[in-house]
Amino acid sequence: MSEAEAMDRTAAIRDALKPFADAAEMFAWPVFERDDYNLVPGTKLTVGDLRKARAAYAEIERLDRAASTTKEG
């Protein structure tokens, strides 16, 4: 896989996770031990699902920043 293909895939994953990460911010409730069972109102997603999506989105953003810093430096 070329670097351009990898960047395209990363961008696609980031774009797919963004709405879920944004929703996690809207439902930023305290952490409960049953987060994997508590459904977010109006969805079939759990609070735990949204937290995982937010964490994945943050990790992709961190890796993108690290990659751009490496290219510039």
C-alpha positions in Angstrom: 0.0 0.0 0.0 1.4 3.4 -1.0 1.6 6.3 1.4 -1.2 8.1 -0.5 -3.5 5.1 -0.1 -2.7 4.9 3.6 -3.5 8.5 4.0 -6.8 8.1 2.1 -7.8 5.2 4.3 -6.9 7.1 7.5 -9.0 10.0 6.3 -11.9 7.7 5.5 -11.7 6.2 9.0 -11.5 9.6 10.6 -14.5 10.8 8.7 -16.5 7.7 9.7 -15.7 8.1 13.4 -16.2 11.9 13.6 -20.0 11.8 14.1 -19.7 9.2 16.8 -16.9 11.1 18.6 -19.1 14.2 18.4 -22.0 12.3 19.9 -19.8 11.0 22.7 -19.1 14.6 23.6 -22.8 15.4 23.7 -23.3 12.4 26.0 -20.3 12.9 28.2 -21.8 11.3 31.2 -19.8 10.1 34.2 -18.3 6.7 33.6 -20.4 3.8 35.0 -19.5 0.2 35.2 -22.5 -0.6 33.0 -21.5 1.7 30.1 -21.5 -1.2 27.7 -25.2 -1.8 28.5 -26.6 1.7 28.8 -28.1 2.8 25.5 -27.8 6.3 24.3 -31.3 7.7 23.9 -32.7 7.3 20.4 -30.0 5.0 19.2 -28.9 1.4 19.4 -25.5 2.4 20.6 -24.2 2.1 24.1 -22.4 4.8 26.0 -19.4 2.5 25.9 -19.6 2.3 22.1 -19.4 6.1 21.9 -16.5 6.3 24.3 -14.6 3.7 22.2 -15.3 5.7 19.0 -14.1 8.9 20.7 -10.9 7.2 21.9 -10.3 5.8 18.4 -10.9 9.2 16.8 -8.5 10.8 19.3 -5.9 8.2 18.5 -6.2 8.8 14.7 -5.8 12.5 15.3 -2.7 11.9 17.4 -1.1 9.7 14.8 -1.9 12.2 12.1 -0.2 15.0 14.1 2.8 12.8 14.8 3.1 11.9 11.1 2.8 15.5 9.9 5.4 16.6 12.5 7.8 13.9 11.3 7.3 15.0 7.6 8.0 18.6 8.5 11.0 17.9 10.7 
